[in-house]
Amino acid sequence: MALMWSRPGGLSLRTTWVTPATIGLGLAVVVTLGLPGLGAIAYGIATRQVLLVFGALIAVALGAGGGTVAVYGIRQRLLFRARDWKNAA
């Protein structure tokens, strides 16, 4: 988190609210980089293209990072709704 351009003040997602736009961007990164990266890894291994495999590994790593942030933001919302519903009852 410390190396990211846009980061929360405390350098942790534990105390920072993940916005809906961030969740959407994280999911977009998974779809545009992570999933095609997996296919590119398979293609690069099959054709023995080391640079393609290396680039695809970077894409998959970025996709995994975006997916992690999106899943954490969704988890935050689910826990907040459960706590809010419990307090209202």
C-alpha positions as a Markdown table, in Angstrom:
| # | Residue | x | y | z |
|---|---|---|---|---|
| 1 | Met | 0.0 | 0.0 | 0.0 |
| 2 | Ala | 2.9 | 2.4 | 0.7 |
| 3 | Leu | 4.0 | 2.3 | -3.0 |
| 4 | Met | 0.6 | 3.1 | -4.5 |
| 5 | Trp | 0.0 | 6.5 | -6.0 |
| 6 | Ser | -3.4 | 7.0 | -4.4 |
| 7 | Arg | -3.4 | 5.5 | -1.0 |
| 8 | Pro | -5.4 | 5.9 | 2.2 |
| 9 | Gly | -3.8 | 8.1 | 5.0 |
| 10 | Gly | -3.2 | 5.2 | 7.3 |
| 11 | Leu | -1.8 | 3.0 | 4.5 |
| 12 | Ser | -4.3 | 0.3 | 5.4 |
| 13 | Leu | -7.7 | -0.8 | 4.0 |
| 14 | Arg | -8.7 | -1.9 | 7.5 |
| 15 | Thr | -9.7 | 1.7 | 8.5 |
| 16 | Thr | -10.5 | 3.1 | 5.0 |
| 17 | Trp | -13.9 | 2.8 | 3.3 |
| 18 | Val | -13.6 | 1.4 | -0.3 |
| 19 | Thr | -15.9 | 3.5 | -2.6 |
| 20 | Pro | -18.2 | 1.9 | -5.1 |
| 21 | Ala | -16.2 | 3.4 | -7.9 |
| 22 | Thr | -13.0 | 1.7 | -6.5 |
| 23 | Ile | -14.9 | -1.6 | -6.4 |
| 24 | Gly | -16.0 | -1.1 | -10.0 |
| 25 | Leu | -12.4 | -0.2 | -11.1 |
| 26 | Gly | -11.0 | -3.3 | -9.3 |
| 27 | Leu | -13.5 | -5.6 | -11.0 |
| 28 | Ala | -12.6 | -3.9 | -14.4 |
| 29 | Val | -8.9 | -4.6 | -13.8 |
| 30 | Val | -9.7 | -8.2 | -13.1 |
| 31 | Val | -11.7 | -8.5 | -16.3 |
| 32 | Thr | -9.3 | -6.6 | -18.6 |
| 33 | Leu | -6.0 | -7.7 | -17.2 |
| 34 | Gly | -6.3 | -10.7 | -14.9 |
| 35 | Leu | -8.4 | -13.1 | -17.0 |
| 36 | Pro | -6.7 | -12.4 | -20.4 |
| 37 | Gly | -3.4 | -12.6 | -18.6 |
| 38 | Leu | -4.2 | -16.2 | -17.6 |
| 39 | Gly | -4.8 | -17.0 | -21.3 |
| 40 | Ala | -1.7 | -15.3 | -22.3 |
| 41 | Ile | 0.4 | -17.3 | -19.8 |
| 42 | Ala | -1.0 | -20.5 | -21.3 |
| 43 | Tyr | -0.3 | -19.3 | -24.9 |
| 44 | Gly | 3.2 | -18.1 | -24.0 |
| 45 | Ile | 4.0 | -21.5 | -22.4 |
| 46 | Ala | 2.6 | -23.4 | -25.3 |
| 47 | Thr | 4.6 | -21.3 | -27.8 |
| 48 | Arg | 7.7 | -21.0 | -25.6 |
| 49 | Gln | 7.6 | -17.1 | -25.6 |
| 50 | Val | 9.3 | -16.1 | -22.4 |
| 51 | Leu | 8.5 | -12.4 | -22.7 |
| 52 | Leu | 4.9 | -13.1 | -23.3 |
| 53 | Val | 4.7 | -15.2 | -20.1 |
| 54 | Phe | 6.6 | -12.5 | -18.2 |
| 55 | Gly | 4.2 | -9.8 | -19.3 |
| 56 | Ala | 1.2 | -12.0 | -18.6 |
| 57 | Leu | 2.4 | -12.7 | -15.1 |
| 58 | Ile | 2.5 | -8.9 | -14.5 |
| 59 | Ala | -1.0 | -8.6 | -15.9 |
| 60 | Val | -2.2 | -11.4 | -13.6 |
| 61 | Ala | -0.6 | -9.8 | -10.6 |
| 62 | Leu | -2.3 | -6.5 | -11.3 |
| 63 | Gly | -5.6 | -8.3 | -11.8 |
| 64 | Ala | -5.2 | -10.1 | -8.5 |
| 65 | Gly | -4.5 | -6.8 | -6.7 |
| 66 | Gly | -7.6 | -5.2 | -8.3 |
| 67 | Gly | -9.7 | -8.2 | -7.4 |
| 68 | Thr | -8.4 | -8.2 | -3.8 |
| 69 | Val | -9.5 | -4.5 | -3.3 |
| 70 | Ala | -12.9 | -5.2 | -5.0 |
| 71 | Val | -13.5 | -8.2 | -2.8 |
| 72 | Tyr | -12.5 | -6.3 | 0.3 |
| 73 | Gly | -14.8 | -3.4 | -0.6 |
| 74 | Ile | -17.7 | -5.8 | -1.2 |
| 75 | Arg | -17.0 | -7.5 | 2.2 |
| 76 | Gln | -17.0 | -4.1 | 3.9 |
| 77 | Arg | -20.5 | -3.4 | 2.5 |
| 78 | Leu | -21.9 | -6.8 | 3.5 |
| 79 | Leu | -20.6 | -6.5 | 7.0 |
| 80 | Phe | -21.9 | -2.9 | 7.3 |
| 81 | Arg | -25.4 | -4.0 | 6.2 |
| 82 | Ala | -25.4 | -6.9 | 8.6 |
| 83 | Arg | -24.4 | -4.7 | 11.5 |
| 84 | Asp | -26.9 | -2.0 | 10.5 |
| 85 | Trp | -29.7 | -4.6 | 10.1 |
| 86 | Lys | -28.8 | -6.1 | 13.5 |
| 87 | Asn | -28.9 | -2.7 | 15.2 |
| 88 | Ala | -32.3 | -1.8 | 13.6 |
| 89 | Ala | -33.9 | -5.0 | 14.9 |
